[in-house]
Amino acid sequence: MQDDPENRPNPASYSYAQAGVSIAAGNALVKAIAPLARATARPGADAELGGFGGFFDPRAAGYKDPLLVAANDGVGTKVKLAIDHDRHDAIGIDLVAMCVNDLIVQGAEPLFFLDYFATGKLDTGVAERVVASIAEGCRIAGCALIGGETAEMPGMYAAGDYDLAGFCVGAVERGEQLTGERVAAGDVLIGLASSGVHSNGYSLVRRLAADKGWKLDRPALFDADRLLIDHLIEPTRIYVKSLLPLVRPQDGKPAPIHALAHITGGGLLENIPRVLPQGLHAHIDADLWPQPRLMAFLQAQGQIEPEEMARTFNCGIGMVLVVGADEAPHVLRKLADAGETAWVIGAIETGAKGCTVRGSGESWSARDGWEAVHLG
């Protein structure tokens, strides 16, 4: 008997929702976060969401002949801590900070930001909290959140998991960019206090937490008034507004800052040489600033040698400024007025390009005097 197509049962009708993607949830999220984006509007950007791209007008932002500088980054495994402990309300600040702090070290003002939020199944409540924190980071940095992408990808992420990426563009007037070429022997190194672990070293932090059985939802051993998770999740400090006046020429004189180094992965040892010319070496004295209690806790829990601390964590210094010795008092006053905690932590000397961090037997739980060296 010949098969009659008209007598066959209707095939199942597939939909995107059956595959695990909710268009309605995505639309609801865009509607919910639109006011957050509008709150970050600044000259040059209207911060309206919903189009296929975002516009920015550098002239409206006050630039005459700008160079554009771009940076992108993520938050790393700190996101996993936020997910596991329902701390979604500040992780976006980390995302913004990692990008905008990389722009200011070039002398660039962050202008606009775009985010990427990827998950297996969209939870609009969690996503809105994350994007709200991204908008807060943009507000702190003075840049506009002009767009982004929310990707719902069933099968790519475990239940409840998500990941973040950010992209930021800044501008600096031609000829005012920081390249490190003004760095010279005799310059002073000024360190700005970090707000915690920032966003690097969390694979080691999470390994310690698992191996040592930390109770992250209990008060920290070094601070009975605050949970350990809240110390660990503290967002990365955004230094843009404090540093912007110091990276621009003042009263016809060159900017007092010769170079900046954002202390991220690789710690003090590996990040400072990135802004040094050949023939100059950074010397840092770890006795010149107090070791934060959180850093001392991490070091003690992991029995981490001082040399390893210097190449893994920021050790309490989130940004390093290179300034002329005669400008250091002026810069320190300006930083204090801006609310920063800062210390002179070392100097630039002639030598092979690189960085040396050294300390006495009294610093960083060392048994004797120590030093860590990185060349290149």
N, C-alpha and C positions, 0 to 999 in steps of 0.2 A: 504494500500500500504506500502510495507516494505521500511524503510529509507535506501537510498543508500549513504554510506560515501563519495563516489566519487562525488556526486552531492551537497554536503554541501559547503557553502562558506568558504573560507580560514579564519581561526581565525586570529585576529589581532596579529601582530608580535611586541613583547615588546622589549624595549632596556633600558639599564641603563640610557641613556640620557633622555628618556621619564620619568623616575622615578625621574629625577632632579639631577643626578650626572654626571659631565663632566670629563671623564677620560683625555680628551685632555687638559683641563684647569689644571688638576693636574700635568700632564707631563710638561706643559709649566712652571708651577711654579717651579718644581724641576730644570729644565734647567736654569731658571732665578736666582735661589738662590745658585746654585753650586759655582759661583765665590765668593759669600759672605762667604760661608763656608770655601773655600780654603784660604781666607784672614785671617782666625783665626788659621791656622795650627801652631803647636808648637812642640817642641821635644816630641816624643812619639805618635803623631797623624798626619796623612796626611790630615785629614779633607775632604776626598772625599765622596760625597754623591751618593746614588743610590743602594747600596747593602742592604742586609737584616739586617745588624748590623754594628757597627763601632768598630774598634780595637784600643786599646791603650797599649803602651809598657812602663810600669813604669821605667824600667831600662834605656830606652832611655831618659827618663825625669830626670835622675840623682839619682833615689832612689835605695837604697841598700836593705833595709828591711822595706818596707812601710806597714802601716796600711791604708786600704781604708775607706773613710768616704763618705756617700751618703746623699743627701738632695733633697727633691722635694717640690715644692710650686707653687702657682698661683699668680695672681695679684689682685684678688678680684674685687669689683665693680668699681675700678678705670678704668677697661676696658670699662665700660659703658660710662664714661666720654669721653674716647678716641673715641669711636664709635659715640657718639652723636655730637661731635665737630670736627670730622675729624682730630684727633691728633694721628695718627697711627705711627708716626716716632720716638717715644721714649718709647712706652709702653713695648717693648721688653727688654729695659734696666732694667725696673722694674722687669721683670720676672727673668732675670739673677741675679740681685742684691739680690732678696729675697733668692735665693739658695746659691750663693757664699758667701754672708755675714754670712750665717748660717754655712758654712764650715770653714771659717777663725776663728770663735770663738772656734772651736775644735783644732786649730793649723794647720789645713789642707790647703794645696795649691789646689785650684780648677784646675782640669786637663781637664775634658771634660764635655760637656753639650749636652743634647738632649731636643727638644721642641715638644709640642703637640699643634696644631692649629686646632680647631674644629669650623665649621660654617654650616649654612643651605645650602647656595649656594656660591660656591667659586668665589670670586672676586680677580683675580690674582694680580691686581694693589694694593689693600689693603693688601693682604697677603704678597706680596713682600716687602712692606714698613714695615710691622710688623717684618718679618724675618730679614730684614736688620737691624732693631733696636736690635734684639736678637744678631745678629752677632757683632754689635757694643758693646753691653754689654759684650760679650765674649772677645772681643779685650781688653776692659778696664780691665777685670778681669784676662786676660792672660790665658784663657782656650780655648780649641778647640771646635767648634761646629761640632760634628761628625755625627749627624743624627737627625731625628725627624719624626713626623707623621702629615700629613694633612688629616683631616677627614671631608668629605662633607656629611652632614646628613640632607636631606630635612625633614621638619616637626619637627625637634628638636630645631631649633633656629628661632627667628623672622627675617624678612628680614633685612640684613645688620649686624646682630649680629654675634659675634664670642667669643670664650673663649680660654684661654691660660693656659698651665701648663708646668712646666720645671722640669728637672731632671739633677742633677749634681753630679759628683764623684770627690773627691779630695784625696790627700794622705799626710800622715805625717810619718816621720821616727819613728819606734817603740821606745817608751820611751820619745818622744818629744811632745806627744799630750797634749792639755790643758784639764784638768779635774776639775780644781778648788781646788784640794787638797793642793796647795801651798798658797792659800788665808789665810791670818792671820789678827788678830786684829792689827790695826795700819796701814794697807795698805791704799793707797790713791785711790780714784775714779777719773778717768779722762774721761770727756765726749767729744766726737767728734761731731762737728756740723753736723746736718742733712741738706739736700737740700730742705726740704719742708715737706709735709705730708708723704712722702715715699709711702707705699702701704697698710697702715692700717688706719681705721677710716673713710673710704669713704662712708659707708652706712650712717653715721651721716652727713658727708659733703653734700651728695646728698639730704638728707632729709632737711637740712638747706637751700640748694639752692632752693628746690621746695617750701618750706614753706615761705621763705623770698623773693621769686621772684628775685633772683640774676640775673643780666644780665652778664653772663659769658664772652660774646664777647665784653665787654666794659672794659676800664681801671679799675683796682682795686681801691677801695676807699683809700687804703693805698699806692698806687704806680701808679701815673698818667702816667707813661711811659710803663706800661706793662698790658696786658689783664689779667683779673682775671682767666680765664681758663688756661693761661700759667703758672700762679703761682700754680694752683691746679694740673696740669698735670706734673709738674717738676719731672723728674725721680729720683728714689731712688739712693742715693750716694753709689757707690761701694768702699769699704774700703780695698780691698784685697792687692793691691800693697803697700799701706802705712803701713799696719800692718804686712805683711809677714816677713820683716826683724826683727821685734820685737817679734815674737812668736817663733823664732828659737834661739838655744844657740849661744852665741857670745863669741869668744876667749876662748872657754873652759868653759865659765860660763853659768848657766841656763838662759833661756830667761827672759828678764826683766818684761814681762807681766805674771802675775799669772793667770788671767782669763779674758774673754771677754764676754760681753752680747750684743746681737743684739736687739735693741729696736724696737719691732714689736707690734703685737696685745697684749694688756695688758699694754702697755706703760712702763715707768720707774719702776713703782711699782711692776709689776708682772714678768718682765724679769730678773732683776738683781738677785733676790733670786735663780733663776735656776742654777746659777754657784757658789753658796755659800755652804760651808759645814755646818753641824749642829752646832749650838752654835755661829754663826756669823750673824751680822745684818748690812745692808748697810744704812748709813745715808746720805741723799742728801739735800743740801741747794740750793733752787731755786733762791736765790739772787745772786748766784755766776756766772750766765751767763745771757745774755740778752734774753728776750722773743722775738722770731722772730715776725715781723709785721703780717705775715700770721696767726700765732698761736693766736696772740692778736685779730685779726679780727674774727677768728672762735669762740673764747671764748666770745667776745662781742656780736656777732650775735646770738649765742645760749644761752647767759647768763649762760655759763657753769661754775660750781664751780671749783676752783683750784684742789680739790681732784679728780674730774671727769676727768679733763685734764690730770692728772698724770697717770691715768689708761686707757686712751683712745688714746692719741696722743703721739708722741715722744717728743713734747714740745721743739724742737730744738736740741735734742741730739739723734743721730742715732746709736751710738755705745758707750758702756761704757767699759773702761779698768780698771782692778784692778792691781795695781803695788805697789811694796815696796816703802815706803816713800823716801828712799835714792835714788831710781831710777827715781823718778818722774821728776826732772829737765832734766835728760838725755832723757827720753821718750818724754817730751814736745818739746825739741829741735828737735829730730828726726821727730816728727809729723809735726812741722812747716816746716822743710826742705822738707817734702813730700807734702806740700801744704794743710795740714789739719788745720782747726781752732779748737783749743782744750782748755779746761778749767779744772782746778781741781774743781770738783763739790761736793766732799764729802769724806767720809772715812768709813772704816770697823771697827766695834766695837763688843765686845762680847755681846751676847744677843740671844733672840729667832731668829731662822732663818727667815729672811724676809727683808723688806725694808721700810724705812720711808722717805718721801719727805716732807719737811717743808719750809715755806717761811714767810716773814714778810708781813705786811699790804701794803708794797710797791711793792710786786711781784705778777704777774699774776692777776692784777686787784682786789686783795683781799681787803676786807674792814678792816680786822684785821689779825693778825698772824694766820697761819693755818698749819695743817699737815695732811698727808694721810699715812696710815699704811697698809701694806700687810704682813701677816705671812704665812710661808710655802714655 
